[in-house]
Amino acid sequence: MPIVVRQTELQGIKLLGRGKVRDMYDLGDRLLMVSTDRISAFDYVLPNGIPDKGRVLTGLSLFWFDVLRRIVPNHLVTADVDEYPPELHQYAVMLRGRSMLVRRAEMFPVECVVRGYLAGSGHKEYVETGSVCGIRLPAGLKMADRLPELIFTPATKAATGHDVNISFEQFSKIIGDVHARRLRELSLAIFRRATEVAEAAGIIIADTKFEFGIAGGEIILCDEVLTPDSSRFWDKAAYSPGRSPASFDKQFVRDYLESIRWNKKPPVPKLPEEIVQGTRAKYLEIYKRLAGRALN
């Protein structure tokens, strides 16, 4: 069984911050982004890590950066640990496969969400209002129905807690009209291309979120891209509208936590081994299905 990396400690390297999953280090005009095996649910990081999770997130992001490079440049410098600055070489075993050296960018303080199917918070809002983020949808849609067309539903980033859905008008006020229109255009183009690739592999991308920044005067795609942490992936062969499809992500963990009736307050429960291994299997499977090869 692979070692679980829940937290990194790189002596002599400035820690910029720790998110729910990633540890970020400051290397001047570049950053080191390390995907750990931490997993969160309902806004809490769980005591267990999921073996290989960080490697799946990094591997899939690298796969998609390559697929999408003709649509938008990205922040990747290299994921080859041998090309990292010398002071990082002593950590090569830990960093290999789960880290990226990236360009520092001025990040837009928003999430760019694209939805192709009615699911999650979008479905809940639709049931209540007939709309998703202010976008009116046809009556009579069921859970997991394919939307008549893609919709762009941005959100504000939250340091803690849930991101907050906002209208396109609010989105434009935050980042400006020109950038808002360009990020919407890029997000939709990326989603369309990713859908082609995923459906050829028998996978439906129900929705996803992107993050963008500006570096060298150009808009670039940043952070993770189309991973099980940022996207809702369904098996095309098992898809059936009207119910919530089984997904290749941490929904497996959420379902377990709901089954034990956790009140979503500390103390955060530890996951049993079968849930840890079941989650790991889902992450490894979506990597294999999309990338076309098993995780090395």
Secondary structure, 3 states (H helix, E strand, C coil): CCCCCCCCCCCCCEEEEECCCEEEEEECCEEEEEECCEEEECCEEEEEECCCHHHHHHHHHHHHHHHHCCCCCECEEECCHHHCCHHHHHHHHHHCCCEEEEECCEECCEEEEEEEECCHHHHHHHHHHCEECCEECCCCCCCCCEEEEEEECCEECCCCCCCEECCHHHHHHHHCHHHHHHHHHHHHHHHHHHHHHHHHCCEEEEEEEEEEEEECCEEEEECCCCCCCCEEEEEHHHCCCCCCCCECCCHHHHHHHHHCCCCCCCCCCCCCHHHHHHHHHHHHHHHHHHHCCCCC
